[in-house]
Amino acid sequence: MDIDILKDEKNEIEVKIGNLTIAELLRVYLNEDTSVKFAAWKREYQTESPTLKVKTDGKTAKKALADAVSTIAKELDKVSGDFSKLK
């Protein structure tokens, strides 16, 4: 999966993500963070990769994005463990 950083400022980041599902998952988790003031993705055409834009207040946009990725990874590990118990 390709990730291109289009804009990287202290309280704002824009990244082009090669997967719509990942962009939506990040958007959901970012919007649960109280320091995130805005998180949304867009794409001009259906065949294009989405661009995720994040604006924050209180922590850097990069930190908010890293926190969201970390939370998602922890929850996926838990789900994977739960499925392993079903064997």
PDB file of N, CA, C and O in Angstrom:
ATOM      1  N   MET A   1       0.847  -1.173   0.000  1.00  0.00           N
ATOM      2  CA  MET A   1       0.000   0.000   0.000  1.00  0.00           C
ATOM      3  C   MET A   1       0.896   1.241   0.000  1.00  0.00           C
ATOM      4  O   MET A   1       1.835   1.350   0.789  1.00  0.00           O
ATOM      5  N   ASP A   2       0.588   2.154  -0.888  1.00  0.00           N
ATOM      6  CA  ASP A   2       1.360   3.390  -0.990  1.00  0.00           C
ATOM      7  C   ASP A   2       0.757   4.469  -0.104  1.00  0.00           C
ATOM      8  O   ASP A   2      -0.463   4.610  -0.016  1.00  0.00           O
ATOM      9  N   ILE A   3       1.632   5.229   0.555  1.00  0.00           N
ATOM     10  CA  ILE A   3       1.220   6.396   1.333  1.00  0.00           C
ATOM     11  C   ILE A   3       2.141   7.537   0.936  1.00  0.00           C
ATOM     12  O   ILE A   3       3.361   7.442   1.070  1.00  0.00           O
ATOM     13  N   ASP A   4       1.541   8.618   0.446  1.00  0.00           N
ATOM     14  CA  ASP A   4       2.307   9.799   0.054  1.00  0.00           C
ATOM     15  C   ASP A   4       1.890  10.969   0.928  1.00  0.00           C
ATOM     16  O   ASP A   4       0.701  11.267   1.042  1.00  0.00           O
ATOM     17  N   ILE A   5       2.857  11.635   1.546  1.00  0.00           N
ATOM     18  CA  ILE A   5       2.566  12.816   2.355  1.00  0.00           C
ATOM     19  C   ILE A   5       2.511  14.015   1.422  1.00  0.00           C
ATOM     20  O   ILE A   5       3.493  14.351   0.760  1.00  0.00           O
ATOM     21  N   LEU A   6       1.346  14.655   1.379  1.00  0.00           N
ATOM     22  CA  LEU A   6       1.155  15.809   0.506  1.00  0.00           C
ATOM     23  C   LEU A   6       1.396  17.122   1.244  1.00  0.00           C
ATOM     24  O   LEU A   6       1.868  18.097   0.660  1.00  0.00           O
ATOM     25  N   LYS A   7       1.065  17.134   2.542  1.00  0.00           N
ATOM     26  CA  LYS A   7       1.224  18.335   3.357  1.00  0.00           C
ATOM     27  C   LYS A   7       1.546  17.880   4.767  1.00  0.00           C
ATOM     28  O   LYS A   7       0.881  16.991   5.298  1.00  0.00           O
ATOM     29  N   ASP A   8       2.551  18.475   5.375  1.00  0.00           N
ATOM     30  CA  ASP A   8       2.949  18.087   6.723  1.00  0.00           C
ATOM     31  C   ASP A   8       3.294  19.333   7.527  1.00  0.00           C
ATOM     32  O   ASP A   8       4.404  19.858   7.441  1.00  0.00           O
ATOM     33  N   GLU A   9       2.333  19.791   8.303  1.00  0.00           N
ATOM     34  CA  GLU A   9       2.528  20.922   9.198  1.00  0.00           C
ATOM     35  C   GLU A   9       2.225  20.454  10.613  1.00  0.00           C
ATOM     36  O   GLU A   9       1.742  19.340  10.814  1.00  0.00           O
ATOM     37  N   LYS A  10       2.504  21.295  11.581  1.00  0.00           N
ATOM     38  CA  LYS A  10       2.335  20.895  12.976  1.00  0.00           C
ATOM     39  C   LYS A  10       0.919  20.399  13.267  1.00  0.00           C
ATOM     40  O   LYS A  10       0.746  19.309  13.811  1.00  0.00           O
ATOM     41  N   ASN A  11      -0.083  21.180  12.914  1.00  0.00           N
ATOM     42  CA  ASN A  11      -1.464  20.845  13.253  1.00  0.00           C
ATOM     43  C   ASN A  11      -2.296  20.403  12.058  1.00  0.00           C
ATOM     44  O   ASN A  11      -3.522  20.329  12.148  1.00  0.00           O
ATOM     45  N   GLU A  12      -1.645  20.110  10.951  1.00  0.00           N
ATOM     46  CA  GLU A  12      -2.386  19.674   9.767  1.00  0.00           C
ATOM     47  C   GLU A  12      -1.517  18.744   8.927  1.00  0.00           C
ATOM     48  O   GLU A  12      -0.330  18.995   8.715  1.00  0.00           O
ATOM     49  N   ILE A  13      -2.130  17.677   8.459  1.00  0.00           N
ATOM     50  CA  ILE A  13      -1.426  16.732   7.589  1.00  0.00           C
ATOM     51  C   ILE A  13      -2.394  16.241   6.526  1.00  0.00           C
ATOM     52  O   ILE A  13      -3.581  16.046   6.788  1.00  0.00           O
ATOM     53  N   GLU A  14      -1.874  16.045   5.334  1.00  0.00           N
ATOM     54  CA  GLU A  14      -2.636  15.452   4.231  1.00  0.00           C
ATOM     55  C   GLU A  14      -1.806  14.322   3.661  1.00  0.00           C
ATOM     56  O   GLU A  14      -0.641  14.503   3.306  1.00  0.00           O
ATOM     57  N   VAL A  15      -2.424  13.150   3.578  1.00  0.00           N
ATOM     58  CA  VAL A  15      -1.737  11.987   3.025  1.00  0.00           C
ATOM     59  C   VAL A  15      -2.631  11.304   2.003  1.00  0.00           C
ATOM     60  O   VAL A  15      -3.843  11.190   2.185  1.00  0.00           O
ATOM     61  N   LYS A  16      -2.009  10.855   0.932  1.00  0.00           N
ATOM     62  CA  LYS A  16      -2.723  10.067  -0.077  1.00  0.00           C
ATOM     63  C   LYS A  16      -2.472   8.607   0.267  1.00  0.00           C
ATOM     64  O   LYS A  16      -1.328   8.159   0.336  1.00  0.00           O
ATOM     65  N   ILE A  17      -3.560   7.871   0.482  1.00  0.00           N
ATOM     66  CA  ILE A  17      -3.485   6.484   0.916  1.00  0.00           C
ATOM     67  C   ILE A  17      -3.994   5.604  -0.210  1.00  0.00           C
ATOM     68  O   ILE A  17      -5.031   5.896  -0.804  1.00  0.00           O
ATOM     69  N   GLY A  18      -3.282   4.538  -0.508  1.00  0.00           N
ATOM     70  CA  GLY A  18      -3.619   3.668  -1.626  1.00  0.00           C
ATOM     71  C   GLY A  18      -4.773   2.716  -1.383  1.00  0.00           C
ATOM     72  O   GLY A  18      -5.017   1.826  -2.196  1.00  0.00           O
ATOM     73  N   ASN A  19      -5.496   2.886  -0.271  1.00  0.00           N
ATOM     74  CA  ASN A  19      -6.568   1.962   0.060  1.00  0.00           C
ATOM     75  C   ASN A  19      -7.721   2.713   0.727  1.00  0.00           C
ATOM     76  O   ASN A  19      -7.538   3.321   1.782  1.00  0.00           O
ATOM     77  N   LEU A  20      -8.890   2.673   0.124  1.00  0.00           N
ATOM     78  CA  LEU A  20     -10.053   3.387   0.648  1.00  0.00           C
ATOM     79  C   LEU A  20     -10.487   2.853   2.007  1.00  0.00           C
ATOM     80  O   LEU A  20     -10.891   3.634   2.869  1.00  0.00           O
ATOM     81  N   THR A  21     -10.414   1.550   2.216  1.00  0.00           N
ATOM     82  CA  THR A  21     -10.819   0.958   3.493  1.00  0.00           C
ATOM     83  C   THR A  21      -9.952   1.479   4.632  1.00  0.00           C
ATOM     84  O   THR A  21     -10.466   1.796   5.705  1.00  0.00           O
ATOM     85  N   ILE A  22      -8.655   1.569   4.412  1.00  0.00           N
ATOM     86  CA  ILE A  22      -7.739   2.080   5.437  1.00  0.00           C
ATOM     87  C   ILE A  22      -8.019   3.554   5.708  1.00  0.00           C
ATOM     88  O   ILE A  22      -8.003   3.981   6.863  1.00  0.00           O
ATOM     89  N   ALA A  23      -8.273   4.328   4.671  1.00  0.00           N
ATOM     90  CA  ALA A  23      -8.578   5.747   4.843  1.00  0.00           C
ATOM     91  C   ALA A  23      -9.834   5.928   5.690  1.00  0.00           C
ATOM     92  O   ALA A  23      -9.864   6.791   6.567  1.00  0.00           O
ATOM     93  N   GLU A  24     -10.858   5.139   5.443  1.00  0.00           N
ATOM     94  CA  GLU A  24     -12.099   5.233   6.213  1.00  0.00           C
ATOM     95  C   GLU A  24     -11.887   4.784   7.653  1.00  0.00           C
ATOM     96  O   GLU A  24     -12.405   5.410   8.577  1.00  0.00           O
ATOM     97  N   LEU A  25     -11.143   3.721   7.852  1.00  0.00           N
ATOM     98  CA  LEU A  25     -10.851   3.237   9.202  1.00  0.00           C
ATOM     99  C   LEU A  25     -10.094   4.300   9.997  1.00  0.00           C
ATOM    100  O   LEU A  25     -10.419   4.557  11.156  1.00  0.00           O
ATOM    101  N   LEU A  26      -9.098   4.910   9.385  1.00  0.00           N
ATOM    102  CA  LEU A  26      -8.354   5.983  10.051  1.00  0.00           C
ATOM    103  C   LEU A  26      -9.256   7.166  10.369  1.00  0.00           C
ATOM    104  O   LEU A  26      -9.164   7.743  11.452  1.00  0.00           O
ATOM    105  N   ARG A  27     -10.119   7.528   9.441  1.00  0.00           N
ATOM    106  CA  ARG A  27     -11.031   8.655   9.665  1.00  0.00           C
ATOM    107  C   ARG A  27     -11.898   8.410  10.903  1.00  0.00           C
ATOM    108  O   ARG A  27     -12.064   9.300  11.738  1.00  0.00           O
ATOM    109  N   VAL A  28     -12.440   7.213  11.014  1.00  0.00           N
ATOM    110  CA  VAL A  28     -13.307   6.884  12.148  1.00  0.00           C
ATOM    111  C   VAL A  28     -12.540   7.003  13.465  1.00  0.00           C
ATOM    112  O   VAL A  28     -13.021   7.631  14.408  1.00  0.00           O
ATOM    113  N   TYR A  29     -11.358   6.406  13.532  1.00  0.00           N
ATOM    114  CA  TYR A  29     -10.591   6.435  14.773  1.00  0.00           C
ATOM    115  C   TYR A  29     -10.046   7.828  15.078  1.00  0.00           C
ATOM    116  O   TYR A  29      -9.973   8.218  16.243  1.00  0.00           O
ATOM    117  N   LEU A  30      -9.667   8.571  14.062  1.00  0.00           N
ATOM    118  CA  LEU A  30      -9.190   9.939  14.288  1.00  0.00           C
ATOM    119  C   LEU A  30     -10.297  10.822  14.859  1.00  0.00           C
ATOM    120  O   LEU A  30     -10.039  11.658  15.726  1.00  0.00           O
ATOM    121  N   ASN A  31     -11.512  10.645  14.385  1.00  0.00           N
ATOM    122  CA  ASN A  31     -12.613  11.474  14.879  1.00  0.00           C
ATOM    123  C   ASN A  31     -13.022  11.132  16.303  1.00  0.00           C
ATOM    124  O   ASN A  31     -13.784  11.882  16.915  1.00  0.00           O
ATOM    125  N   GLU A  32     -12.539  10.026  16.845  1.00  0.00           N
ATOM    126  CA  GLU A  32     -12.778   9.697  18.247  1.00  0.00           C
ATOM    127  C   GLU A  32     -11.784  10.399  19.173  1.00  0.00           C
ATOM    128  O   GLU A  32     -12.003  10.452  20.383  1.00  0.00           O
ATOM    129  N   ASP A  33     -10.714  10.928  18.631  1.00  0.00           N
ATOM    130  CA  ASP A  33      -9.678  11.629  19.388  1.00  0.00           C
ATOM    131  C   ASP A  33     -10.136  13.071  19.628  1.00  0.00           C
ATOM    132  O   ASP A  33     -10.441  13.796  18.681  1.00  0.00           O
ATOM    133  N   THR A  34     -10.182  13.481  20.898  1.00  0.00           N
ATOM    134  CA  THR A  34     -10.681  14.831  21.228  1.00  0.00           C
ATOM    135  C   THR A  34      -9.769  15.951  20.724  1.00  0.00           C
ATOM    136  O   THR A  34     -10.219  17.088  20.582  1.00  0.00           O
ATOM    137  N   SER A  35      -8.502  15.653  20.452  1.00  0.00           N
ATOM    138  CA  SER A  35      -7.608  16.692  19.943  1.00  0.00           C
ATOM    139  C   SER A  35      -7.718  16.860  18.425  1.00  0.00           C
ATOM    140  O   SER A  35      -7.156  17.800  17.862  1.00  0.00           O
ATOM    141  N   VAL A  36      -8.430  15.964  17.772  1.00  0.00           N
ATOM    142  CA  VAL A  36      -8.630  16.076  16.325  1.00  0.00           C
ATOM    143  C   VAL A  36      -9.853  16.932  16.067  1.00  0.00           C
ATOM    144  O   VAL A  36     -10.958  16.605  16.499  1.00  0.00           O
ATOM    145  N   LYS A  37      -9.649  18.021  15.366  1.00  0.00           N
ATOM    146  CA  LYS A  37     -10.742  18.946  15.053  1.00  0.00           C
ATOM    147  C   LYS A  37     -11.409  18.614  13.717  1.00  0.00           C
ATOM    148  O   LYS A  37     -12.571  18.954  13.493  1.00  0.00           O
ATOM    149  N   PHE A  38     -10.662  17.947  12.834  1.00  0.00           N
ATOM    150  CA  PHE A  38     -11.198  17.597  11.521  1.00  0.00           C
ATOM    151  C   PHE A  38     -10.426  16.413  10.971  1.00  0.00           C
ATOM    152  O   PHE A  38      -9.195  16.417  10.969  1.00  0.00           O
ATOM    153  N   ALA A  39     -11.140  15.403  10.506  1.00  0.00           N
ATOM    154  CA  ALA A  39     -10.514  14.267   9.826  1.00  0.00           C
ATOM    155  C   ALA A  39     -11.502  13.762   8.784  1.00  0.00           C
ATOM    156  O   ALA A  39     -12.620  13.364   9.111  1.00  0.00           O
ATOM    157  N   ALA A  40     -11.082  13.783   7.545  1.00  0.00           N
ATOM    158  CA  ALA A  40     -11.948  13.330   6.452  1.00  0.00           C
ATOM    159  C   ALA A  40     -11.078  12.952   5.266  1.00  0.00           C
ATOM    160  O   ALA A  40      -9.941  13.404   5.135  1.00  0.00           O
ATOM    161  N   TRP A  41     -11.635  12.118   4.411  1.00  0.00           N
ATOM    162  CA  TRP A  41     -10.944  11.771   3.179  1.00  0.00           C
ATOM    163  C   TRP A  41     -11.794  12.216   2.002  1.00  0.00           C
ATOM    164  O   TRP A  41     -13.007  12.398   2.112  1.00  0.00           O
ATOM    165  N   LYS A  42     -11.123  12.385   0.879  1.00  0.00           N
ATOM    166  CA  LYS A  42     -11.826  12.719  -0.364  1.00  0.00           C
ATOM    167  C   LYS A  42     -11.057  12.106  -1.520  1.00  0.00           C
ATOM    168  O   LYS A  42      -9.880  11.764  -1.404  1.00  0.00           O
ATOM    169  N   ARG A  43     -11.748  11.979  -2.624  1.00  0.00           N
ATOM    170  CA  ARG A  43     -11.098  11.593  -3.877  1.00  0.00           C
ATOM    171  C   ARG A  43     -11.893  12.210  -5.011  1.00  0.00           C
ATOM    172  O   ARG A  43     -13.123  12.258  -4.975  1.00  0.00           O
ATOM    173  N   GLU A  44     -11.182  12.676  -6.003  1.00  0.00           N
ATOM    174  CA  GLU A  44     -11.810  13.347  -7.128  1.00  0.00           C
ATOM    175  C   GLU A  44     -12.573  12.367  -8.016  1.00  0.00           C
ATOM    176  O   GLU A  44     -13.665  12.674  -8.494  1.00  0.00           O
ATOM    177  N   TYR A  45     -11.996  11.197  -8.231  1.00  0.00           N
ATOM    178  CA  TYR A  45     -12.611  10.180  -9.086  1.00  0.00           C
ATOM    179  C   TYR A  45     -12.544   8.830  -8.375  1.00  0.00           C
ATOM    180  O   TYR A  45     -11.674   8.612  -7.532  1.00  0.00           O
ATOM    181  N   GLN A  46     -13.456   7.933  -8.713  1.00  0.00           N
ATOM    182  CA  GLN A  46     -13.481   6.632  -8.059  1.00  0.00           C
ATOM    183  C   GLN A  46     -12.213   5.826  -8.278  1.00  0.00           C
ATOM    184  O   GLN A  46     -11.874   4.973  -7.458  1.00  0.00           O
ATOM    185  N   THR A  47     -11.528   6.074  -9.340  1.00  0.00           N
ATOM    186  CA  THR A  47     -10.315   5.316  -9.635  1.00  0.00           C
ATOM    187  C   THR A  47      -9.079   5.875  -8.925  1.00  0.00           C
ATOM    188  O   THR A  47      -8.018   5.251  -8.956  1.00  0.00           O
ATOM    189  N   GLU A  48      -9.203   7.033  -8.293  1.00  0.00           N
ATOM    190  CA  GLU A  48      -8.082   7.654  -7.584  1.00  0.00           C
ATOM    191  C   GLU A  48      -7.979   7.151  -6.155  1.00  0.00           C
ATOM    192  O   GLU A  48      -8.963   6.702  -5.568  1.00  0.00           O
ATOM    193  N   SER A  49      -6.786   7.231  -5.608  1.00  0.00           N
ATOM    194  CA  SER A  49      -6.583   6.942  -4.193  1.00  0.00           C
ATOM    195  C   SER A  49      -7.135   8.097  -3.365  1.00  0.00           C
ATOM    196  O   SER A  49      -7.048   9.251  -3.784  1.00  0.00           O
ATOM    197  N   PRO A  50      -7.704   7.801  -2.190  1.00  0.00           N
ATOM    198  CA  PRO A  50      -8.241   8.875  -1.363  1.00  0.00           C
ATOM    199  C   PRO A  50      -7.127   9.683  -0.684  1.00  0.00           C
ATOM    200  O   PRO A  50      -6.035   9.178  -0.423  1.00  0.00           O
ATOM    201  N   THR A  51      -7.440  10.942  -0.412  1.00  0.00           N
ATOM    202  CA  THR A  51      -6.557  11.825   0.332  1.00  0.00           C
ATOM    203  C   THR A  51      -7.194  12.072   1.693  1.00  0.00           C
ATOM    204  O   THR A  51      -8.328  12.542   1.781  1.00  0.00           O
ATOM    205  N   LEU A  52      -6.457  11.750   2.753  1.00  0.00           N
ATOM    206  CA  LEU A  52      -6.924  11.936   4.119  1.00  0.00           C
ATOM    207  C   LEU A  52      -6.354  13.241   4.661  1.00  0.00           C
ATOM    208  O   LEU A  52      -5.146  13.472   4.604  1.00  0.00           O
ATOM    209  N   LYS A  53      -7.229  14.089   5.184  1.00  0.00           N
ATOM    210  CA  LYS A  53      -6.807  15.374   5.753  1.00  0.00           C
ATOM    211  C   LYS A  53      -7.148  15.372   7.235  1.00  0.00           C
ATOM    212  O   LYS A  53      -8.261  15.018   7.623  1.00  0.00           O
ATOM    213  N   VAL A  54      -6.181  15.771   8.063  1.00  0.00           N
ATOM    214  CA  VAL A  54      -6.359  15.789   9.510  1.00  0.00           C
ATOM    215  C   VAL A  54      -5.908  17.146  10.047  1.00  0.00           C
ATOM    216  O   VAL A  54      -4.819  17.622   9.727  1.00  0.00           O
ATOM    217  N   LYS A  55      -6.766  17.767  10.872  1.00  0.00           N
ATOM    218  CA  LYS A  55      -6.422  19.012  11.564  1.00  0.00           C
ATOM    219  C   LYS A  55      -6.590  18.768  13.052  1.00  0.00           C
ATOM    220  O   LYS A  55      -7.567  18.159  13.487  1.00  0.00           O
ATOM    221  N   THR A  56      -5.621  19.254  13.835  1.00  0.00           N
ATOM    222  CA  THR A  56      -5.646  19.007  15.273  1.00  0.00           C
ATOM    223  C   THR A  56      -5.481  20.289  16.072  1.00  0.00           C
ATOM    224  O   THR A  56      -5.139  21.350  15.550  1.00  0.00           O
ATOM    225  N   ASP A  57      -5.742  20.137  17.371  1.00  0.00           N
ATOM    226  CA  ASP A  57      -5.506  21.204  18.335  1.00  0.00           C
ATOM    227  C   ASP A  57      -5.120  20.528  19.642  1.00  0.00           C
ATOM    228  O   ASP A  57      -5.945  19.829  20.232  1.00  0.00           O
ATOM    229  N   GLY A  58      -3.911  20.712  20.105  1.00  0.00           N
ATOM    230  CA  GLY A  58      -3.487  20.100  21.348  1.00  0.00           C
ATOM    231  C   GLY A  58      -2.386  19.069  21.171  1.00  0.00           C
ATOM    232  O   GLY A  58      -1.605  18.847  22.096  1.00  0.00           O
ATOM    233  N   LYS A  59      -2.304  18.445  20.028  1.00  0.00           N
ATOM    234  CA  LYS A  59      -1.202  17.543  19.685  1.00  0.00           C
ATOM    235  C   LYS A  59      -0.967  17.661  18.196  1.00  0.00           C
ATOM    236  O   LYS A  59      -1.829  18.140  17.459  1.00  0.00           O
ATOM    237  N   THR A  60       0.190  17.229  17.755  1.00  0.00           N
ATOM    238  CA  THR A  60       0.493  17.351  16.338  1.00  0.00           C
ATOM    239  C   THR A  60      -0.373  16.383  15.534  1.00  0.00           C
ATOM    240  O   THR A  60      -0.831  15.362  16.047  1.00  0.00           O
ATOM    241  N   ALA A  61      -0.584  16.717  14.291  1.00  0.00           N
ATOM    242  CA  ALA A  61      -1.389  15.876  13.410  1.00  0.00           C
ATOM    243  C   ALA A  61      -0.712  14.523  13.198  1.00  0.00           C
ATOM    244  O   ALA A  61      -1.386  13.497  13.112  1.00  0.00           O
ATOM    245  N   LYS A  62       0.615  14.521  13.115  1.00  0.00           N
ATOM    246  CA  LYS A  62       1.357  13.265  12.964  1.00  0.00           C
ATOM    247  C   LYS A  62       1.151  12.359  14.170  1.00  0.00           C
ATOM    248  O   LYS A  62       0.979  11.149  14.023  1.00  0.00           O
ATOM    249  N   LYS A  63       1.168  12.953  15.375  1.00  0.00           N
ATOM    250  CA  LYS A  63       0.964  12.186  16.608  1.00  0.00           C
ATOM    251  C   LYS A  63      -0.445  11.611  16.635  1.00  0.00           C
ATOM    252  O   LYS A  63      -0.630  10.456  17.018  1.00  0.00           O
ATOM    253  N   ALA A  64      -1.434  12.390  16.240  1.00  0.00           N
ATOM    254  CA  ALA A  64      -2.815  11.912  16.205  1.00  0.00           C
ATOM    255  C   ALA A  64      -2.951  10.742  15.238  1.00  0.00           C
ATOM    256  O   ALA A  64      -3.628   9.758  15.534  1.00  0.00           O
ATOM    257  N   LEU A  65      -2.311  10.854  14.095  1.00  0.00           N
ATOM    258  CA  LEU A  65      -2.348   9.779  13.101  1.00  0.00           C
ATOM    259  C   LEU A  65      -1.647   8.528  13.642  1.00  0.00           C
ATOM    260  O   LEU A  65      -2.145   7.413  13.482  1.00  0.00           O
ATOM    261  N   ALA A  66      -0.499   8.717  14.278  1.00  0.00           N
ATOM    262  CA  ALA A  66       0.233   7.585  14.864  1.00  0.00           C
ATOM    263  C   ALA A  66      -0.582   6.927  15.980  1.00  0.00           C
ATOM    264  O   ALA A  66      -0.595   5.701  16.094  1.00  0.00           O
ATOM    265  N   ASP A  67      -1.260   7.731  16.802  1.00  0.00           N
ATOM    266  CA  ASP A  67      -2.100   7.188  17.876  1.00  0.00           C
ATOM    267  C   ASP A  67      -3.254   6.366  17.300  1.00  0.00           C
ATOM    268  O   ASP A  67      -3.588   5.307  17.830  1.00  0.00           O
ATOM    269  N   ALA A  68      -3.857   6.849  16.225  1.00  0.00           N
ATOM    270  CA  ALA A  68      -4.960   6.118  15.597  1.00  0.00           C
ATOM    271  C   ALA A  68      -4.470   4.782  15.047  1.00  0.00           C
ATOM    272  O   ALA A  68      -5.134   3.760  15.219  1.00  0.00           O
ATOM    273  N   VAL A  69      -3.330   4.783  14.398  1.00  0.00           N
ATOM    274  CA  VAL A  69      -2.761   3.539  13.857  1.00  0.00           C
ATOM    275  C   VAL A  69      -2.462   2.563  14.992  1.00  0.00           C
ATOM    276  O   VAL A  69      -2.732   1.368  14.870  1.00  0.00           O
ATOM    277  N   SER A  70      -1.914   3.059  16.082  1.00  0.00           N
ATOM    278  CA  SER A  70      -1.599   2.217  17.236  1.00  0.00           C
ATOM    279  C   SER A  70      -2.860   1.603  17.847  1.00  0.00           C
ATOM    280  O   SER A  70      -2.875   0.420  18.185  1.00  0.00           O
ATOM    281  N   THR A  71      -3.904   2.397  17.985  1.00  0.00           N
ATOM    282  CA  THR A  71      -5.170   1.903  18.541  1.00  0.00           C
ATOM    283  C   THR A  71      -5.786   0.836  17.640  1.00  0.00           C
ATOM    284  O   THR A  71      -6.274  -0.188  18.118  1.00  0.00           O
ATOM    285  N   ILE A  72      -5.758   1.086  16.348  1.00  0.00           N
ATOM    286  CA  ILE A  72      -6.295   0.111  15.389  1.00  0.00           C
ATOM    287  C   ILE A  72      -5.510  -1.197  15.469  1.00  0.00           C
ATOM    288  O   ILE A  72      -6.101  -2.277  15.474  1.00  0.00           O
ATOM    289  N   ALA A  73      -4.183  -1.103  15.531  1.00  0.00           N
ATOM    290  CA  ALA A  73      -3.352  -2.309  15.604  1.00  0.00           C
ATOM    291  C   ALA A  73      -3.657  -3.110  16.868  1.00  0.00           C
ATOM    292  O   ALA A  73      -3.740  -4.337  16.813  1.00  0.00           O
ATOM    293  N   LYS A  74      -3.826  -2.431  18.008  1.00  0.00           N
ATOM    294  CA  LYS A  74      -4.150  -3.117  19.258  1.00  0.00           C
ATOM    295  C   LYS A  74      -5.494  -3.825  19.164  1.00  0.00           C
ATOM    296  O   LYS A  74      -5.632  -4.965  19.609  1.00  0.00           O
ATOM    297  N   GLU A  75      -6.478  -3.158  18.591  1.00  0.00           N
ATOM    298  CA  GLU A  75      -7.801  -3.769  18.472  1.00  0.00           C
ATOM    299  C   GLU A  75      -7.787  -4.947  17.503  1.00  0.00           C
ATOM    300  O   GLU A  75      -8.476  -5.941  17.729  1.00  0.00           O
ATOM    301  N   LEU A  76      -7.015  -4.846  16.433  1.00  0.00           N
ATOM    302  CA  LEU A  76      -6.903  -5.968  15.502  1.00  0.00           C
ATOM    303  C   LEU A  76      -6.205  -7.163  16.147  1.00  0.00           C
ATOM    304  O   LEU A  76      -6.572  -8.310  15.892  1.00  0.00           O
ATOM    305  N   ASP A  77      -5.199  -6.895  16.983  1.00  0.00           N
ATOM    306  CA  ASP A  77      -4.542  -7.986  17.717  1.00  0.00           C
ATOM    307  C   ASP A  77      -5.521  -8.683  18.650  1.00  0.00           C
ATOM    308  O   ASP A  77      -5.506  -9.908  18.774  1.00  0.00           O
ATOM    309  N   LYS A  78      -6.375  -7.896  19.308  1.00  0.00           N
ATOM    310  CA  LYS A  78      -7.369  -8.468  20.213  1.00  0.00           C
ATOM    311  C   LYS A  78      -8.361  -9.338  19.432  1.00  0.00           C
ATOM    312  O   LYS A  78      -8.681 -10.448  19.857  1.00  0.00           O
ATOM    313  N   VAL A  79      -8.840  -8.844  18.309  1.00  0.00           N
ATOM    314  CA  VAL A  79      -9.773  -9.604  17.482  1.00  0.00           C
ATOM    315  C   VAL A  79      -9.115 -10.891  16.981  1.00  0.00           C
ATOM    316  O   VAL A  79      -9.742 -11.950  16.973  1.00  0.00           O
ATOM    317  N   SER A  80      -7.871 -10.797  16.570  1.00  0.00           N
ATOM    318  CA  SER A  80      -7.142 -11.961  16.103  1.00  0.00           C
ATOM    319  C   SER A  80      -7.007 -12.988  17.228  1.00  0.00           C
ATOM    320  O   SER A  80      -7.172 -14.186  16.997  1.00  0.00           O
ATOM    321  N   GLY A  81      -6.711 -12.529  18.433  1.00  0.00           N
ATOM    322  CA  GLY A  81      -6.624 -13.419  19.588  1.00  0.00           C
ATOM    323  C   GLY A  81      -7.935 -14.070  19.902  1.00  0.00           C
ATOM    324  O   GLY A  81      -7.976 -15.252  20.244  1.00  0.00           O
ATOM    325  N   ASP A  82      -9.028 -13.315  19.792  1.00  0.00           N
ATOM    326  CA  ASP A  82     -10.359 -13.866  20.037  1.00  0.00           C
ATOM    327  C   ASP A  82     -10.695 -14.954  19.030  1.00  0.00           C
ATOM    328  O   ASP A  82     -11.283 -15.972  19.393  1.00  0.00           O
ATOM    329  N   PHE A  83     -10.332 -14.754  17.782  1.00  0.00           N
ATOM    330  CA  PHE A  83     -10.583 -15.769  16.757  1.00  0.00           C
ATOM    331  C   PHE A  83      -9.717 -17.010  16.994  1.00  0.00           C
ATOM    332  O   PHE A  83     -10.155 -18.133  16.742  1.00  0.00           O
ATOM    333  N   SER A  84      -8.502 -16.805  17.473  1.00  0.00           N
ATOM    334  CA  SER A  84      -7.625 -17.944  17.745  1.00  0.00           C
ATOM    335  C   SER A  84      -8.189 -18.852  18.829  1.00  0.00           C
ATOM    336  O   SER A  84      -7.980 -20.065  18.806  1.00  0.00           O
ATOM    337  N   LYS A  85      -8.901 -18.261  19.771  1.00  0.00           N
ATOM    338  CA  LYS A  85      -9.514 -19.031  20.856  1.00  0.00           C
ATOM    339  C   LYS A  85     -10.654 -19.911  20.354  1.00  0.00           C
ATOM    340  O   LYS A  85     -11.036 -20.865  21.033  1.00  0.00           O
ATOM    341  N   LEU A  86     -11.199 -19.613  19.190  1.00  0.00           N
ATOM    342  CA  LEU A  86     -12.324 -20.381  18.647  1.00  0.00           C
ATOM    343  C   LEU A  86     -11.897 -21.710  18.043  1.00  0.00           C
ATOM    344  O   LEU A  86     -12.748 -22.557  17.774  1.00  0.00           O
ATOM    345  N   LYS A  87     -10.627 -21.911  17.827  1.00  0.00           N
ATOM    346  CA  LYS A  87     -10.136 -23.140  17.195  1.00  0.00           C
ATOM    347  C   LYS A  87     -10.365 -24.359  18.054  1.00  0.00           C
ATOM    348  O   LYS A  87     -10.006 -25.469  17.660  1.00  0.00           O
TER     349      LYS A  87
END
